[in-house]
């Protein structure tokens, strides 16, 4: 394995194990990572030589939280499976680190366990525009809309999703909201929710609203100061 992949794998393993260990719901966090790596319960169970029911019991909370040894085995198993498939997720982590240090992403965060969208929206004082709020998100990305449009290729645009499409994409520096919504319309991946920052509901382009309805993801708007928003969302207790 190339040295940069070895380093990335080690950093990613530390992140994953830390999230699971510190999570208030370790089983839910294991499930989140397993789904992010697109690994079935059966494949994960086979890799650590347990029955699939053991993985199911951990994820559902029927079995007490695994200790650090089991957590390490689970993490290494997911990384091993990814490595055998060409290290796709590990390389995606490298891309995430790269774009996170650009002027396109103002903040990107993954929650240890899913957060109700209604709670998320309430914290950022968001106004509901359209779509069902009855869903959970695994994280969020705050995006400078102008820089994203000017700098990102279609392939790089996918990096905005971090580890999961089950996240809120928060677009800043928007005038009507049409441009980011058009970009999402032609994108294969769709977010769990979209937040248009700095706009009142009456200022949002009707086309942007229609796209949200057609794509069936919730559209909300917030005018909260962006630094305040980042501070609140990073401190959100899942």
PASEBA-1860 file (N, C-alpha, C; in nm, 3 decimals):
! residues 238
1> XXXXXXXX> 0.085/-0.119/0.000/0.000/0.000/0.000/0.089/0.125/0.000 ~ 0.057/0.227/-0.077/0.135/0.348/-0.082/0.137/0.416/0.054 ~ 0.248/0.488/0.081/0.265/0.548/0.214/0.156/0.648/0.248 ~ 0.109/0.726/0.147/0.004/0.824/0.178/-0.127/0.755/0.213 ~ -0.154/0.639/0.150/-0.274/0.564/0.183/-0.264/0.505/0.323 ~ -0.143/0.458/0.358/-0.121/0.405/0.493/-0.149/0.513/0.596 ~ -0.097/0.634/0.569/-0.118/0.746/0.662/-0.265/0.784/0.670 ~ -0.331/0.790/0.555/-0.474/0.824/0.552/-0.556/0.720/0.627
9> XXXXXXXX> -0.521/0.594/0.605/-0.594/0.486/0.674/-0.579/0.500/0.825 ~ -0.459/0.529/0.871/-0.435/0.542/1.015/-0.515/0.659/1.072 ~ -0.517/0.770/1.000/-0.591/0.887/1.047/-0.740/0.861/1.048 ~ -0.786/0.792/0.945/-0.928/0.761/0.937/-0.969/0.661/1.044 ~ -0.884/0.562/1.069/-0.913/0.464/1.174/-0.924/0.532/1.309 ~ -0.836/0.627/1.335/-0.839/0.700/1.462/-0.968/0.781/1.474 ~ -1.008/0.844/1.364/-1.132/0.923/1.365/-1.252/0.834/1.391 ~ -1.260/0.722/1.320/-1.374/0.632/1.334/-1.383/0.574/1.475
17> XXXXXXXX> -1.271/0.522/1.524/-1.270/0.461/1.657/-1.303/0.564/1.764 ~ -1.252/0.686/1.747/-1.280/0.792/1.843/-1.427/0.828/1.847 ~ -1.488/0.839/1.728/-1.630/0.872/1.721/-1.715/0.765/1.788 ~ -1.684/0.638/1.759/-1.763/0.529/1.815/-1.748/0.524/1.967 ~ -1.625/0.536/2.014/-1.597/0.527/2.158/-1.663/0.640/2.236 ~ -1.659/0.761/2.180/-1.710/0.878/2.252/-1.859/0.903/2.230 ~ -1.918/0.829/2.139/-2.059/0.851/2.107/-2.150/0.812/2.223 ~ -2.258/0.887/2.238/-2.359/0.850/2.337/-2.436/0.727/2.294
25> XXXXXXXX> -2.427/0.692/2.166/-2.493/0.574/2.112/-2.396/0.503/2.019 ~ -2.300/0.426/2.074/-2.197/0.362/1.993/-2.253/0.273/1.882 ~ -2.360/0.200/1.911/-2.418/0.112/1.811/-2.468/0.188/1.690 ~ -2.532/0.301/1.713/-2.581/0.385/1.604/-2.465/0.440/1.522 ~ -2.356/0.472/1.590/-2.239/0.526/1.521/-2.170/0.418/1.438 ~ -2.164/0.296/1.490/-2.111/0.184/1.411/-2.196/0.167/1.285 ~ -2.327/0.172/1.301/-2.418/0.157/1.187/-2.395/0.267/1.085 ~ -2.375/0.390/1.133/-2.352/0.503/1.043/-2.227/0.479/0.958
33> XXXXXXXX> -2.118/0.438/1.023/-1.994/0.414/0.950/-2.007/0.294/0.856 ~ -2.074/0.189/0.903/-2.091/0.071/0.818/-2.165/0.108/0.690 ~ -2.270/0.187/0.702/-2.347/0.227/0.585/-2.266/0.321/0.496 ~ -2.185/0.408/0.559/-2.099/0.498/0.481/-1.999/0.419/0.398 ~ -1.951/0.308/0.454/-1.855/0.223/0.383/-1.925/0.122/0.291 ~ -2.059/0.123/0.293/-2.139/0.033/0.209/-2.102/-0.113/0.235 ~ -2.092/-0.146/0.362/-2.060/-0.282/0.405/-2.184/-0.343/0.469 ~ -2.219/-0.463/0.431/-2.336/-0.530/0.489/-2.301/-0.584/0.628
41> XXXXXXXX> -2.405/-0.607/0.707/-2.384/-0.668/0.839/-2.318/-0.805/0.825 ~ -2.358/-0.880/0.723/-2.302/-1.014/0.702/-2.153/-1.007/0.671 ~ -2.114/-0.916/0.581/-1.973/-0.904/0.544/-1.889/-0.857/0.663 ~ -1.942/-0.764/0.741/-1.869/-0.717/0.857/-1.855/-0.828/0.961 ~ -1.964/-0.902/0.982/-1.961/-1.012/1.078/-1.859/-1.118/1.036 ~ -1.857/-1.150/0.908/-1.761/-1.250/0.858/-1.618/-1.202/0.878 ~ -1.596/-1.074/0.859/-1.461/-1.019/0.869/-1.406/-1.026/1.011 ~ -1.494/-1.011/1.111/-1.446/-1.017/1.250/-1.483/-1.149/1.316
49> XXXXXXXX> -1.534/-1.241/1.234/-1.561/-1.379/1.277/-1.662/-1.386/1.392 ~ -1.777/-1.320/1.369/-1.891/-1.332/1.461/-2.015/-1.355/1.375 ~ -2.126/-1.384/1.437/-2.249/-1.402/1.361/-2.309/-1.264/1.329 ~ -2.384/-1.252/1.219/-2.448/-1.124/1.184/-2.538/-1.071/1.295 ~ -2.595/-1.161/1.376/-2.683/-1.117/1.485/-2.606/-1.034/1.588 ~ -2.476/-1.061/1.601/-2.394/-0.985/1.696/-2.384/-0.839/1.649 ~ -2.356/-0.821/1.521/-2.349/-0.685/1.465/-2.484/-0.616/1.479 ~ -2.591/-0.689/1.448/-2.725/-0.633/1.459/-2.755/-0.592/1.603
57> XXXXXXXX> -2.715/-0.675/1.698/-2.741/-0.645/1.839/-2.663/-0.522/1.885 ~ -2.539/-0.509/1.838/-2.460/-0.390/1.873/-2.528/-0.264/1.818 ~ -2.568/-0.269/1.692/-2.623/-0.151/1.627/-2.758/-0.111/1.684 ~ -2.835/-0.209/1.727/-2.968/-0.180/1.781/-2.966/-0.145/1.929 ~ -2.853/-0.172/1.995/-2.844/-0.146/2.138/-2.889/-0.263/2.224 ~ -2.924/-0.375/2.159/-2.966/-0.492/2.237/-2.848/-0.555/2.312 ~ -2.730/-0.534/2.260/-2.609/-0.583/2.326/-2.533/-0.463/2.381 ~ -2.474/-0.477/2.500/-2.405/-0.364/2.560/-2.294/-0.312/2.468
65> XXXXXXXX> -2.258/-0.187/2.487/-2.160/-0.122/2.400/-2.031/-0.203/2.393 ~ -1.975/-0.221/2.272/-1.852/-0.298/2.259/-1.734/-0.226/2.323 ~ -1.638/-0.302/2.371/-1.518/-0.243/2.428/-1.424/-0.196/2.319 ~ -1.314/-0.137/2.359/-1.221/-0.080/2.262/-1.161/-0.185/2.169 ~ -1.143/-0.306/2.219/-1.085/-0.412/2.135/-1.180/-0.447/2.020 ~ -1.309/-0.463/2.052/-1.408/-0.496/1.949/-1.424/-0.379/1.852 ~ -1.426/-0.257/1.907/-1.439/-0.139/1.821/-1.323/-0.134/1.722 ~ -1.202/-0.161/1.770/-1.085/-0.161/1.683/-1.098/-0.266/1.573
73> XXXXXXXX> -1.148/-0.384/1.608/-1.166/-0.490/1.509/-1.269/-0.449/1.403 ~ -1.378/-0.387/1.447/-1.483/-0.344/1.355/-1.429/-0.239/1.258 ~ -1.357/-0.141/1.313/-1.300/-0.034/1.229/-1.201/-0.092/1.128 ~ -1.108/-0.175/1.176/-1.007/-0.232/1.087/-1.072/-0.320/0.980 ~ -1.179/-0.390/1.016/-1.248/-0.475/0.920/-1.309/-0.391/0.807 ~ -1.372/-0.280/0.842/-1.431/-0.195/0.739/-1.323/-0.137/0.648 ~ -1.211/-0.098/0.707/-1.101/-0.044/0.627/-1.038/-0.152/0.539 ~ -1.028/-0.274/0.591/-0.975/-0.385/0.512/-1.064/-0.413/0.391
81> XXXXXXXX> -1.194/-0.414/0.414/-1.290/-0.438/0.306/-1.277/-0.329/0.199 ~ -1.263/-0.204/0.245/-1.248/-0.093/0.151/-1.116/-0.105/0.073 ~ -1.010/-0.143/0.143/-0.880/-0.157/0.077/-0.885/-0.262/-0.034 ~ -0.952/-0.372/-0.006/-0.964/-0.479/-0.106/-1.046/-0.433/-0.227 ~ -1.132/-0.334/-0.205/-1.215/-0.281/-0.314/-1.149/-0.162/-0.384 ~ -1.021/-0.136/-0.350/-0.949/-0.027/-0.415/-0.934/0.098/-0.334 ~ -0.963/0.088/-0.204/-0.946/0.202/-0.111/-1.031/0.323/-0.152 ~ -1.149/0.297/-0.203/-1.235/0.407/-0.252/-1.273/0.504/-0.141
89> XXXXXXXX> -1.314/0.452/-0.027/-1.355/0.539/0.083/-1.236/0.609/0.147 ~ -1.124/0.539/0.155/-1.004/0.600/0.212/-0.959/0.717/0.124 ~ -0.965/0.698/-0.006/-0.928/0.805/-0.099/-1.030/0.919/-0.094 ~ -1.155/0.885/-0.069/-1.257/0.989/-0.055/-1.227/1.077/0.066 ~ -1.172/1.015/0.170/-1.134/1.090/0.290/-1.024/1.190/0.255 ~ -0.930/1.149/0.170/-0.824/1.241/0.127/-0.884/1.359/0.052 ~ -0.981/1.332/-0.034/-1.047/1.439/-0.109/-1.121/1.534/-0.015 ~ -1.182/1.477/0.088/-1.253/1.559/0.186/-1.158/1.653/0.257
97> XXXXXXXX> -1.041/1.602/0.296/-0.943/1.685/0.364/-0.896/1.799/0.274 ~ -0.880/1.767/0.146/-0.834/1.867/0.050/-0.934/1.979/0.033 ~ -1.059/1.943/0.009/-1.160/2.046/-0.016/-1.198/2.120/0.112 ~ -1.183/2.054/0.227/-1.216/2.119/0.354/-1.120/2.234/0.383 ~ -1.001/2.230/0.324/-0.902/2.335/0.343/-0.909/2.441/0.234 ~ -1.010/2.435/0.149/-1.025/2.532/0.041/-1.114/2.647/0.086 ~ -1.136/2.742/-0.006/-1.225/2.854/0.027/-1.367/2.826/-0.019 ~ -1.396/2.699/-0.053/-1.531/2.661/-0.092/-1.611/2.619/0.030
105> XXXXXXXX> -1.552/2.541/0.117/-1.621/2.492/0.236/-1.584/2.576/0.357 ~ -1.683/2.636/0.418/-1.661/2.716/0.539/-1.656/2.628/0.663 ~ -1.729/2.517/0.658/-1.726/2.420/0.768/-1.789/2.290/0.720 ~ -1.735/2.179/0.768/-1.793/2.048/0.738/-1.782/1.965/0.864 ~ -1.890/1.895/0.897/-1.892/1.821/1.024/-1.978/1.697/1.010 ~ -1.929/1.589/1.070/-2.004/1.463/1.074/-2.047/1.439/1.219 ~ -2.175/1.411/1.239/-2.223/1.380/1.373/-2.200/1.233/1.404 ~ -2.177/1.204/1.531/-2.150/1.066/1.571/-2.272/0.978/1.554
113> XXXXXXXX> -2.390/1.035/1.570/-2.514/0.962/1.548/-2.614/1.057/1.481 ~ -2.712/1.004/1.410/-2.806/1.088/1.335/-2.879/1.191/1.422 ~ -2.902/1.308/1.365/-2.968/1.418/1.435/-3.101/1.448/1.365 ~ -3.210/1.463/1.440/-3.338/1.498/1.376/-3.329/1.631/1.303 ~ -3.376/1.635/1.181/-3.368/1.758/1.102/-3.445/1.872/1.168 ~ -3.557/1.840/1.231/-3.635/1.945/1.297/-3.554/2.013/1.408 ~ -3.478/1.932/1.483/-3.392/1.987/1.587/-3.283/2.074/1.526 ~ -3.222/2.025/1.420/-3.118/2.098/1.349/-3.169/2.234/1.301
121> XXXXXXXX> -3.288/2.233/1.239/-3.347/2.355/1.185/-3.381/2.454/1.297 ~ -3.430/2.401/1.407/-3.466/2.487/1.520/-3.344/2.560/1.576 ~ -3.232/2.490/1.583/-3.111/2.548/1.639/-3.056/2.663/1.554 ~ -3.074/2.653/1.424/-3.023/2.761/1.337/-3.133/2.860/1.300 ~ -3.246/2.853/1.372/-3.357/2.947/1.356/-3.402/2.951/1.209 ~ -3.417/2.832/1.152/-3.450/2.822/1.010/-3.600/2.829/0.985 ~ -3.634/2.881/0.870/-3.773/2.889/0.826/-3.798/2.778/0.725 ~ -3.899/2.697/0.751/-3.931/2.585/0.662/-3.997/2.636/0.535
129> XXXXXXXX> -3.940/2.598/0.421/-3.995/2.642/0.293/-4.079/2.532/0.229 ~ -4.022/2.411/0.220/-4.096/2.301/0.159/-4.033/2.169/0.198 ~ -4.108/2.060/0.175/-4.057/1.926/0.200/-4.079/1.878/0.343 ~ -4.077/1.747/0.361/-4.097/1.687/0.492/-3.974/1.700/0.578 ~ -3.993/1.739/0.703/-3.884/1.753/0.798/-3.867/1.627/0.882 ~ -3.943/1.527/0.852/-3.941/1.403/0.930/-3.829/1.311/0.882 ~ -3.706/1.352/0.909/-3.589/1.273/0.872/-3.472/1.313/0.960 ~ -3.363/1.237/0.949/-3.242/1.264/1.027/-3.127/1.296/0.933
137> XXXXXXXX> -3.027/1.366/0.985/-2.907/1.395/0.908/-2.785/1.343/0.983 ~ -2.681/1.308/0.906/-2.557/1.259/0.965/-2.450/1.366/0.976 ~ -2.477/1.483/0.919/-2.378/1.591/0.924/-2.424/1.708/0.841 ~ -2.333/1.804/0.822/-2.366/1.922/0.741/-2.240/1.973/0.673 ~ -2.260/2.049/0.566/-2.152/2.118/0.497/-2.199/2.261/0.471 ~ -2.118/2.358/0.513/-2.149/2.499/0.487/-2.062/2.543/0.369 ~ -2.127/2.589/0.263/-2.061/2.610/0.135/-2.071/2.756/0.091 ~ -1.957/2.809/0.045/-1.959/2.940/-0.021/-2.011/2.915/-0.163
145> XXXXXXXX> -2.133/2.952/-0.188/-2.200/2.917/-0.313/-2.126/2.970/-0.436 ~ -2.077/3.093/-0.428/-2.010/3.153/-0.544/-1.881/3.080/-0.575 ~ -1.799/3.054/-0.473/-1.673/2.984/-0.496/-1.696/2.841/-0.545 ~ -1.802/2.777/-0.493/-1.832/2.640/-0.536/-1.864/2.637/-0.685 ~ -1.946/2.730/-0.731/-1.986/2.735/-0.871/-1.866/2.768/-0.961 ~ -1.780/2.860/-0.916/-1.667/2.903/-0.997/-1.551/2.803/-0.999 ~ -1.535/2.727/-0.889/-1.414/2.647/-0.875/-1.432/2.496/-0.887 ~ -1.549/2.445/-0.855/-1.564/2.300/-0.848/-1.607/2.239/-0.980
153> XXXXXXXX> -1.542/2.127/-1.015/-1.589/2.049/-1.128/-1.706/1.965/-1.080 ~ -1.774/1.897/-1.171/-1.887/1.814/-1.132/-1.842/1.702/-1.038 ~ -1.721/1.648/-1.061/-1.669/1.542/-0.974/-1.638/1.596/-0.836 ~ -1.578/1.715/-0.830/-1.543/1.775/-0.701/-1.667/1.816/-0.623 ~ -1.774/1.846/-0.695/-1.899/1.886/-0.628/-1.948/1.776/-0.533 ~ -1.921/1.650/-0.569/-1.965/1.539/-0.486/-1.895/1.536/-0.351 ~ -1.778/1.599/-0.341/-1.705/1.599/-0.215/-1.776/1.680/-0.107 ~ -1.869/1.764/-0.148/-1.944/1.844/-0.051/-2.026/1.756/0.042
161> XXXXXXXX> -2.049/1.631/0.000/-2.132/1.542/0.079/-2.057/1.473/0.192 ~ -1.925/1.492/0.200/-1.851/1.427/0.306/-1.869/1.276/0.300 ~ -1.906/1.218/0.414/-1.920/1.072/0.421/-2.058/1.023/0.383 ~ -2.156/1.112/0.380/-2.292/1.064/0.360/-2.377/1.171/0.293 ~ -2.465/1.129/0.202/-2.560/1.223/0.143/-2.669/1.260/0.242 ~ -2.677/1.184/0.352/-2.778/1.215/0.455/-2.728/1.331/0.541 ~ -2.717/1.446/0.477/-2.663/1.563/0.545/-2.733/1.688/0.493 ~ -2.716/1.799/0.564/-2.769/1.927/0.520/-2.659/2.003/0.447
169> XXXXXXXX> -2.689/2.049/0.328/-2.598/2.138/0.256/-2.645/2.280/0.278 ~ -2.560/2.362/0.337/-2.594/2.501/0.370/-2.520/2.592/0.274 ~ -2.593/2.659/0.187/-2.532/2.745/0.085/-2.535/2.891/0.130 ~ -2.416/2.951/0.138/-2.404/3.093/0.174/-2.378/3.176/0.048 ~ -2.387/3.307/0.063/-2.362/3.400/-0.048/-2.453/3.369/-0.167 ~ -2.579/3.351/-0.138/-2.678/3.329/-0.244/-2.766/3.453/-0.257 ~ -2.806/3.482/-0.379/-2.893/3.599/-0.399/-3.039/3.559/-0.408 ~ -3.066/3.449/-0.478/-3.204/3.400/-0.490/-3.215/3.251/-0.459
177> XXXXXXXX> -3.102/3.182/-0.459/-3.102/3.039/-0.433/-3.114/2.953/-0.558 ~ -3.129/3.016/-0.673/-3.150/2.938/-0.795/-3.025/2.857/-0.835 ~ -2.909/2.920/-0.835/-2.787/2.855/-0.885/-2.754/2.725/-0.812 ~ -2.746/2.725/-0.677/-2.714/2.597/-0.611/-2.821/2.491/-0.632 ~ -2.946/2.533/-0.643/-3.053/2.436/-0.663/-3.048/2.376/-0.803 ~ -3.010/2.454/-0.901/-2.993/2.401/-1.037/-2.879/2.300/-1.039 ~ -2.769/2.333/-0.966/-2.655/2.240/-0.958/-2.699/2.108/-0.896 ~ -2.782/2.114/-0.794/-2.831/1.992/-0.730/-2.927/1.916/-0.821
185> XXXXXXXX> -3.000/1.988/-0.901/-3.096/1.925/-0.992/-3.025/1.833/-1.091 ~ -2.908/1.875/-1.140/-2.837/1.796/-1.241/-2.738/1.698/-1.176 ~ -2.725/1.703/-1.045/-2.633/1.613/-0.976/-2.700/1.479/-0.949 ~ -2.622/1.372/-0.955/-2.676/1.239/-0.928/-2.709/1.223/-0.780 ~ -2.622/1.275/-0.693/-2.643/1.265/-0.549/-2.731/1.379/-0.499 ~ -2.819/1.347/-0.406/-2.908/1.447/-0.349/-2.889/1.452/-0.197 ~ -2.894/1.569/-0.137/-2.877/1.581/0.008/-3.006/1.548/0.083 ~ -2.994/1.533/0.214/-3.112/1.510/0.297/-3.190/1.640/0.316
193> XXXXXXXX> -3.121/1.754/0.305/-3.187/1.883/0.321/-3.096/1.992/0.265 ~ -3.156/2.104/0.226/-3.081/2.220/0.177/-3.121/2.342/0.259 ~ -3.020/2.417/0.302/-3.042/2.542/0.373/-2.988/2.655/0.287 ~ -3.071/2.754/0.257/-3.026/2.873/0.188/-3.002/2.980/0.293 ~ -2.879/3.024/0.305/-2.841/3.115/0.413/-2.852/3.261/0.369 ~ -2.910/3.342/0.457/-2.917/3.485/0.434/-3.039/3.531/0.357 ~ -3.131/3.440/0.329/-3.249/3.474/0.250/-3.377/3.460/0.331 ~ -3.471/3.552/0.307/-3.606/3.534/0.358/-3.681/3.446/0.259
201> XXXXXXXX> -3.784/3.381/0.306/-3.862/3.293/0.220/-3.914/3.365/0.096 ~ -3.954/3.491/0.113/-4.012/3.567/0.001/-3.909/3.601/-0.107 ~ -3.781/3.591/-0.072/-3.675/3.626/-0.167/-3.624/3.505/-0.246 ~ -3.667/3.386/-0.210/-3.618/3.266/-0.277/-3.685/3.251/-0.413 ~ -3.605/3.224/-0.514/-3.654/3.209/-0.651/-3.756/3.096/-0.658 ~ -3.869/3.119/-0.725/-3.970/3.012/-0.740/-3.915/2.886/-0.805 ~ -3.818/2.901/-0.894/-3.756/2.784/-0.958/-3.682/2.700/-0.855 ~ -3.614/2.769/-0.761/-3.543/2.697/-0.654/-3.641/2.616/-0.570
209> XXXXXXXX> -3.753/2.675/-0.538/-3.855/2.606/-0.460/-3.910/2.486/-0.538 ~ -3.932/2.505/-0.667/-3.988/2.397/-0.749/-3.891/2.281/-0.758 ~ -3.762/2.310/-0.771/-3.662/2.204/-0.778/-3.663/2.122/-0.650 ~ -3.672/2.189/-0.535/-3.677/2.118/-0.407/-3.798/2.026/-0.401 ~ -3.909/2.072/-0.451/-4.031/1.990/-0.452/-4.016/1.869/-0.544 ~ -3.957/1.891/-0.661/-3.939/1.782/-0.758/-3.841/1.678/-0.704 ~ -3.734/1.725/-0.642/-3.631/1.634/-0.590/-3.668/1.577/-0.453 ~ -3.773/1.628/-0.393/-3.829/1.580/-0.266/-3.733/1.587/-0.148
217> XXXXXXXX> -3.647/1.687/-0.145/-3.569/1.710/-0.023/-3.617/1.841/0.041 ~ -3.613/1.850/0.173/-3.659/1.969/0.243/-3.575/2.091/0.209 ~ -3.641/2.204/0.196/-3.574/2.331/0.172/-3.606/2.424/0.288 ~ -3.503/2.477/0.351/-3.523/2.569/0.463/-3.430/2.689/0.445 ~ -3.458/2.796/0.516/-3.378/2.919/0.504/-3.344/2.970/0.643 ~ -3.222/3.023/0.656/-3.179/3.078/0.785/-3.101/3.207/0.761 ~ -3.122/3.303/0.850/-3.050/3.429/0.840/-2.956/3.448/0.960 ~ -2.935/3.341/1.034/-2.845/3.347/1.150/-2.703/3.383/1.105
225> XXXXXXXX> -2.633/3.462/1.185/-2.493/3.493/1.157/-2.415/3.363/1.139 ~ -2.333/3.357/1.034/-2.269/3.231/0.998/-2.173/3.181/1.104 ~ -2.098/3.269/1.169/-2.006/3.227/1.274/-2.083/3.171/1.394 ~ -2.195/3.235/1.425/-2.281/3.186/1.533/-2.337/3.048/1.497 ~ -2.378/3.032/1.373/-2.432/2.904/1.327/-2.329/2.793/1.341 ~ -2.208/2.818/1.297/-2.103/2.716/1.305/-2.078/2.677/1.450 ~ -2.073/2.777/1.539/-2.049/2.749/1.681/-2.161/2.664/1.740 ~ -2.284/2.696/1.705/-2.400/2.621/1.758/-2.402/2.478/1.705
233> XXXXXX> -2.380/2.463/1.574/-2.389/2.332/1.513/-2.276/2.239/1.556 ~ -2.158/2.294/1.578/-2.046/2.211/1.625/-2.070/2.164/1.767 ~ -2.143/2.245/1.843/-2.168/2.209/1.983/-2.295/2.130/2.004 ~ -2.362/2.097/1.893/-2.489/2.023/1.902/-2.469/1.886/1.966 ~ -2.547/1.859/2.070/-2.543/1.728/2.135/-2.638/1.636/2.061 ~ -2.583/1.525/2.009/-2.666/1.434/1.928/-2.755/1.349/2.014
END
